[in-house]
Amino acid sequence: ADYLDNGNNKMAIQQADKLLKKHKDLHCAKVLKAIGLQRTGKQDEAYALAQEVAALEPTDDNSLQALTILYREMHRPELVTKLYEAAVKKVPNSEEYHSHLFMAYARVGEYKKMQQAGMALYKIVPKNPYYFWSVMSLIMQSISAQDENLSKTMFLPLAERMVEKMVKEDKIEAEAEVELYYMILERLEKYKEALDVVRGKLGEKLTSELQSRENKCMAMYKKLHRWPECNALARRLLLKNSDDWQFYITYFDSVFKLIDESWTPPAEEEHSLEGEVHCSIEQAVNFIEERITEESKSSRPLRGPYLAKLELIRRLRHRGCNDEYKLGDPEELMFQYFKKFGDKPCCFTDLKVFVDLLPPSQYTKFIRQLLDVIPLTAAAENEVALPGDIKALQQHLCVVQLSRLLGIYHAMEKKQKLAVVRELMLRYRHGLEFGKSCLKTELQFSDYYCLLAVHLLLDLWLEGEEAAVWQCLTLLEEGLSHSPSNAQFKLLLIRIYCRLGAFEPVSELYSSLDAKHIQHDTIGYLLTRYAGSLGHYAAASQSCNFALRFFHSNQKDTSEYIIQAYKYGAFEKIPEFIAFRNRLNSSLHFAQVRTERMLLDLLLEANISTSLEESIKSMSLSPEEDDIPWKDLRDNRDLTVLFSWDPKDRDISEEHRKLSLEEETLWLRIRSLTLRLVSGLPTLGHTIQPKNSEKTAENGVSSKIDTIRALLQQLEAAVDSGKKFLEQKIQYPVLGPPPTRMAGFFSNGSCQCQTSLFYLVSDIYELDTNGLEDSAEIQERIGNSFKSLVERLTDLFNKCKGDLIEVRDGTLKTHPNLLENLVFFVETISIALWVSSYCDSVLRPFKSNLQKKKKKKKESSVAMPPVFTHFLDYVTELQTLTSNVIDHIKGLEIILTALKLEELSLKDTLLLQEEKKFTKTVQGKVQSSYHHSVQEIGELLKKRLDTIKKLKI
């Protein structure tokens, strides 16, 4: 066992063998040997050994534990349940084995069996947790039941009765048990009863979370629409802590609900269960004013009361009330707020919500007013006034962010914008002095200056200023050198490099972000969207692997979390874990990565290192199966991961999100159908008795071609939807979601090529079933298809021609669309070759039959059917075309190597010496990335050329 722990698996196997020589039937040694075999990649031997032991139904703890570990490593948790079922039969009173059995069921989600195992445990050892494990398993049955009715009429009421029994017998001990009771009542929509539980004696056990009881009461009051109670409770909690924002929201919501219902407090008795109720605007205004007065006495400044005042003004204005003047002028209030909290980084995000209260005509005045109160000093007359300490720097940063948000920078001319960029960079570099003592992992205080400058340059680039984008990269690389952990710098660099078509620097940037766990799903799209499409095949494989590893391990991990939740009685977390798992399983990104990964593997290996048939078999792909949950796809991408200070009309909107999801789903459908069509090719290659329809139906092959034809119709439909979608000409914000590859796929002609290739498959199949004799018409059709395919492929190649990087007026310009077209060309030619090898498999037997006939008849001239010549010409032309593309790529490599970037006199004399060194780095990275792409594409095409040469019937 020690050897296994240290990862020395070979020694472990040897030691186990020694032991087994002496003691032939030592179960545990056999299992430890099996673990060693599993870890050295001998899965089948390990499984056989384990089953030997399992068949003997061991009951010793060591063997059981070791087998559990082994099965887990094999990803076969269902075998653990069998193991403990047998052990429990032999040792029926073992608490330990019963609880292991329960956890084994939990791993595979067998809720009904969990319920039974929990009760069996409770009978052996009457401990409360076991009883409630059983209750929780009932709730899980209700959650997983497809039939809502069943869960409301059977599972939940049964769970409720089980808990009530314990309540009556006064056996409730722990907080978790009360939580569970509350959870059942809430799911049954018995809100009144749930409220009584929380407010009653049982509620006293709810102590582990702060304000747990109050929060639960509040939730129930809201469900029951008991606004007086909501209001009074919120009011009471705000008196305790006037900085708790959620209660201000509830307080305002309930005040306005009560006003709308014209509620009046009863004359004699208490206002409500929770005490005094406010039900007029007067009272709300006074209450907020009191909170502000109270705040002035507190030892530390609280933001809540001041923001609550602005929130109330916003709501009054929204309702069209004329009472807002009682609270003061929003502009003045925001100014005062800035004076109090302007040196806190949160000041900007606090005020961002309320800028709508300012009239646009006041924007410039408001900003000037804020600038006037910041202590800045200028060294000389005409120089920029700079902050003397971090506080002043934070205040100034806040104003700059507000200026961007209010659209002041957007309205400037190009010259003014460049002047602001210079000023911001000067302020950025000056601010670095305050952060000299910062650790590498800390951000510099002035980083936002640099980011804002880059945002301004991005505006210029989108307006057609080509040099601006290089300056963006230069400034970001400089920023990153001073603040190596700044994720915003890295994310923005990733987006810009990708837009320029350079993927090489991105891999390193992304891995330095050190994305953890769920981030592979939320920000993984930044990587996977571009890796393959820019020709970095190796990096694309790797980035898909990162993501897939996370998605697959999530399955296993979630079971472990659920088990921990049972052990520690954190029952309310269990449904959350299940929801989390489902959300990841139906993730859009997961489906995309799975599909692209398989297409990529086929592209790199099929008919090169392994046959297409083997590749498809190893992925267990089949054209009939579709494993994408189309109806439940969840878009888990974080589209706001990049900071943006843009005004609302320029920022990413809900509409953009909807459209982006629609576009991603359409593109995924096209890719998934392409993959399934390719996976159907090897299934057609069976020899068929021609013209014998009964037999073909039995062989199930005719249904295979039907599958392919059906998929082809679906592909046509998906393509049509895609084209309709693109007609809307949607422009996402520059930092919004990246568009898919769909537009390029249609415009460069790859789409038409790929579809007509699949139609060709259908024709060849027909030829295969009809034979050569009376099929002149089909043969002609096939011949024409071959001709038009060569033309289309040549067109596609023409769309790849041109310089990838060119120098224009002293500025570099990249053409990433040419690179994307080349990548599509390689993919399309690969599909063409897979289809050709299917043609080849059909025509070869025909040819050998013809030659046999020729020998029999001893005639020198048996006329060769035209389809052979068509095919040979087609293959020859494919070979010529591919050779031309390879030559073109060699040419590109030479040009890219010869580009002497040093000699680029970047006209922008505004560049400082230190910036020039970063500019050089950036341009070097882009050049090297393009070089790398072209090399990988060239290598792959050469391998494809070799497979063409084998296609000579």
Rosetta blueprint (number, residue, H / E / L):
1 A L
2 D H
3 Y H
4 L H
5 D H
6 N L
7 G L
8 N L
9 N H
10 K H
11 M H
12 A H
13 I H
14 Q H
15 Q H
16 A H
17 D H
18 K H
19 L H
20 L H
21 K H
22 K H
23 H L
24 K L
25 D L
26 L L
27 H H
28 C H
29 A H
30 K H
31 V H
32 L H
33 K H
34 A H
35 I H
36 G H
37 L H
38 Q H
39 R H
40 T L
41 G L
42 K L
43 Q H
44 D H
45 E H
46 A H
47 Y H
48 A H
49 L H
50 A H
51 Q H
52 E H
53 V H
54 A H
55 A H
56 L L
57 E L
58 P L
59 T L
60 D L
61 D H
62 N H
63 S H
64 L H
65 Q H
66 A H
67 L H
68 T H
69 I H
70 L H
71 Y H
72 R H
73 E H
74 M L
75 H L
76 R L
77 P H
78 E H
79 L H
80 V H
81 T H
82 K H
83 L H
84 Y H
85 E H
86 A H
87 A H
88 V H
89 K H
90 K H
91 V L
92 P L
93 N L
94 S L
95 E H
96 E H
97 Y H
98 H H
99 S H
100 H H
101 L H
102 F H
103 M H
104 A H
105 Y H
106 A H
107 R H
108 V H
109 G L
110 E L
111 Y H
112 K H
113 K H
114 M H
115 Q H
116 Q H
117 A H
118 G H
119 M H
120 A H
121 L H
122 Y H
123 K H
124 I H
125 V L
126 P L
127 K L
128 N H
129 P H
130 Y H
131 Y H
132 F H
133 W H
134 S H
135 V H
136 M H
137 S H
138 L H
139 I H
140 M H
141 Q H
142 S H
143 I H
144 S H
145 A L
146 Q L
147 D L
148 E H
149 N H
150 L H
151 S H
152 K H
153 T H
154 M H
155 F H
156 L H
157 P H
158 L H
159 A H
160 E H
161 R H
162 M H
163 V H
164 E H
165 K H
166 M H
167 V H
168 K H
169 E L
170 D L
171 K L
172 I L
173 E L
174 A L
175 E H
176 A H
177 E H
178 V H
179 E H
180 L H
181 Y H
182 Y H
183 M H
184 I H
185 L H
186 E H
187 R H
188 L L
189 E L
190 K L
191 Y H
192 K H
193 E H
194 A H
195 L H
196 D H
197 V H
198 V H
199 R H
200 G L
201 K L
202 L H
203 G H
204 E H
205 K H
206 L L
207 T L
208 S L
209 E L
210 L L
211 Q L
212 S H
213 R H
214 E H
215 N H
216 K H
217 C H
218 M H
219 A H
220 M H
221 Y H
222 K H
223 K H
224 L L
225 H L
226 R L
227 W H
228 P H
229 E H
230 C H
231 N H
232 A H
233 L H
234 A H
235 R H
236 R H
237 L H
238 L H
239 L H
240 K H
241 N L
242 S L
243 D L
244 D L
245 W H
246 Q H
247 F H
248 Y H
249 I H
250 T H
251 Y H
252 F H
253 D H
254 S H
255 V H
256 F H
257 K H
258 L H
259 I H
260 D H
261 E L
262 S L
263 W L
264 T L
265 P L
266 P L
267 A L
268 E L
269 E L
270 E L
271 H L
272 S L
273 L L
274 E L
275 G L
276 E L
277 V L
278 H L
279 C L
280 S L
281 I H
282 E H
283 Q H
284 A H
285 V H
286 N H
287 F H
288 I H
289 E H
290 E H
291 R H
292 I H
293 T H
294 E H
295 E H
296 S H
297 K H
298 S L
299 S L
300 R L
301 P L
302 L L
303 R L
304 G H
305 P H
306 Y H
307 L H
308 A H
309 K H
310 L H
311 E H
312 L H
313 I H
314 R H
315 R H
316 L H
317 R H
318 H H
319 R H
320 G L
321 C L
322 N L
323 D L
324 E H
325 Y H
326 K H
327 L H
328 G L
329 D L
330 P H
331 E H
332 E H
333 L H
334 M H
335 F H
336 Q H
337 Y H
338 F H
339 K H
340 K H
341 F H
342 G L
343 D L
344 K L
345 P L
346 C H
347 C H
348 F H
349 T H
350 D H
351 L H
352 K H
353 V L
354 F L
355 V H
356 D H
357 L H
358 L L
359 P L
360 P H
361 S H
362 Q H
363 Y H
364 T H
365 K H
366 F H
367 I H
368 R H
369 Q H
370 L H
371 L H
372 D H
373 V L
374 I L
375 P L
376 L E
377 T E
378 A L
379 A L
380 A L
381 E L
382 N L
383 E L
384 V L
385 A L
386 L E
387 P E
388 G L
389 D L
390 I H
391 K H
392 A H
393 L H
394 Q H
395 Q H
396 H H
397 L H
398 C H
399 V H
400 V H
401 Q H
402 L H
403 S H
404 R H
405 L H
406 L L
407 G L
408 I L
409 Y L
410 H L
411 A L
412 M L
413 E L
414 K H
415 K H
416 Q H
417 K H
418 L H
419 A H
420 V H
421 V H
422 R H
423 E H
424 L H
425 M H
426 L H
427 R H
428 Y H
429 R H
430 H H
431 G H
432 L H
433 E H
434 F H
435 G H
436 K L
437 S L
438 C L
439 L L
440 K L
441 T L
442 E L
443 L L
444 Q L
445 F L
446 S L
447 D H
448 Y H
449 Y H
450 C H
451 L H
452 L H
453 A H
454 V H
455 H H
456 L H
457 L H
458 L H
459 D H
460 L H
461 W H
462 L H
463 E L
464 G L
465 E L
466 E H
467 A H
468 A H
469 V H
470 W H
471 Q H
472 C H
473 L H
474 T H
475 L H
476 L H
477 E H
478 E H
479 G H
480 L H
481 S H
482 H H
483 S L
484 P L
485 S L
486 N L
487 A H
488 Q H
489 F H
490 K H
491 L H
492 L H
493 L H
494 I H
495 R H
496 I H
497 Y H
498 C H
499 R H
500 L H
501 G L
502 A L
503 F L
504 E H
505 P H
506 V H
507 S H
508 E H
509 L H
510 Y H
511 S H
512 S H
513 L H
514 D L
515 A L
516 K L
517 H L
518 I L
519 Q H
520 H H
521 D H
522 T H
523 I L
524 G L
525 Y H
526 L H
527 L H
528 T H
529 R H
530 Y H
531 A H
532 G H
533 S H
534 L H
535 G L
536 H L
537 Y H
538 A H
539 A H
540 A H
541 S H
542 Q H
543 S H
544 C H
545 N H
546 F H
547 A H
548 L H
549 R H
550 F H
551 F H
552 H H
553 S H
554 N H
555 Q H
556 K H
557 D H
558 T H
559 S H
560 E H
561 Y H
562 I H
563 I H
564 Q H
565 A H
566 Y H
567 K H
568 Y L
569 G L
570 A L
571 F L
572 E L
573 K H
574 I H
575 P H
576 E H
577 F H
578 I H
579 A H
580 F H
581 R H
582 N H
583 R H
584 L H
585 N H
586 S L
587 S E
588 L H
589 H H
590 F H
591 A H
592 Q H
593 V H
594 R H
595 T H
596 E H
597 R H
598 M H
599 L H
600 L H
601 D H
602 L H
603 L H
604 L H
605 E H
606 A E
607 N L
608 I L
609 S L
610 T E
611 S L
612 L H
613 E H
614 E H
615 S H
616 I H
617 K H
618 S H
619 M L
620 S L
621 L L
622 S L
623 P L
624 E L
625 E L
626 D L
627 D L
628 I L
629 P L
630 W H
631 K H
632 D H
633 L L
634 R E
635 D L
636 N L
637 R L
638 D L
639 L L
640 T L
641 V L
642 L L
643 F L
644 S L
645 W L
646 D L
647 P L
648 K H
649 D H
650 R H
651 D L
652 I L
653 S L
654 E H
655 E H
656 H H
657 R H
658 K H
659 L H
660 S H
661 L H
662 E H
663 E H
664 E H
665 T H
666 L H
667 W H
668 L H
669 R H
670 I H
671 R H
672 S H
673 L H
674 T H
675 L H
676 R H
677 L H
678 V H
679 S H
680 G H
681 L H
682 P H
683 T H
684 L H
685 G L
686 H L
687 T L
688 I L
689 Q L
690 P L
691 K L
692 N L
693 S H
694 E H
695 K H
696 T H
697 A H
698 E H
699 N H
700 G L
701 V H
702 S H
703 S H
704 K H
705 I H
706 D H
707 T H
708 I H
709 R H
710 A H
711 L H
712 L H
713 Q H
714 Q H
715 L H
716 E H
717 A H
718 A H
719 V H
720 D H
721 S H
722 G H
723 K H
724 K H
725 F H
726 L H
727 E L
728 Q L
729 K L
730 I L
731 Q L
732 Y L
733 P L
734 V L
735 L L
736 G L
737 P L
738 P L
739 P L
740 T L
741 R L
742 M H
743 A H
744 G H
745 F H
746 F H
747 S H
748 N L
749 G L
750 S H
751 C H
752 Q H
753 C H
754 Q H
755 T H
756 S H
757 L H
758 F H
759 Y H
760 L H
761 V H
762 S H
763 D H
764 I H
765 Y H
766 E H
767 L H
768 D H
769 T H
770 N H
771 G L
772 L L
773 E L
774 D L
775 S L
776 A H
777 E H
778 I H
779 Q H
780 E H
781 R H
782 I H
783 G H
784 N H
785 S H
786 F H
787 K H
788 S H
789 L H
790 V H
791 E H
792 R H
793 L H
794 T H
795 D H
796 L H
797 F H
798 N H
799 K L
800 C L
801 K L
802 G L
803 D L
804 L L
805 I E
806 E E
807 V E
808 R E
809 D L
810 G L
811 T E
812 L E
813 K E
814 T E
815 H L
816 P H
817 N H
818 L H
819 L H
820 E H
821 N H
822 L H
823 V H
824 F H
825 F H
826 V H
827 E H
828 T H
829 I H
830 S H
831 I H
832 A H
833 L H
834 W H
835 V H
836 S H
837 S H
838 Y H
839 C H
840 D H
841 S H
842 V H
843 L H
844 R H
845 P H
846 F H
847 K H
848 S H
849 N H
850 L H
851 Q H
852 K H
853 K H
854 K H
855 K H
856 K H
857 K H
858 K L
859 E L
860 S L
861 S L
862 V L
863 A L
864 M L
865 P L
866 P H
867 V H
868 F H
869 T H
870 H H
871 F H
872 L H
873 D H
874 Y H
875 V H
876 T H
877 E H
878 L H
879 Q H
880 T H
881 L H
882 T H
883 S H
884 N H
885 V H
886 I H
887 D H
888 H H
889 I H
890 K H
891 G H
892 L H
893 E H
894 I H
895 I H
896 L H
897 T H
898 A H
899 L L
900 K L
901 L H
902 E H
903 E H
904 L L
905 S L
906 L L
907 K L
908 D L
909 T L
910 L L
911 L L
912 L L
913 Q H
914 E H
915 E H
916 K H
917 K H
918 F H
919 T H
920 K H
921 T H
922 V H
923 Q H
924 G H
925 K H
926 V H
927 Q H
928 S H
929 S H
930 Y H
931 H H
932 H H
933 S H
934 V H
935 Q H
936 E H
937 I H
938 G H
939 E H
940 L H
941 L H
942 K H
943 K H
944 R H
945 L H
946 D H
947 T H
948 I H
949 K H
950 K L
951 L L
952 K L
953 I L
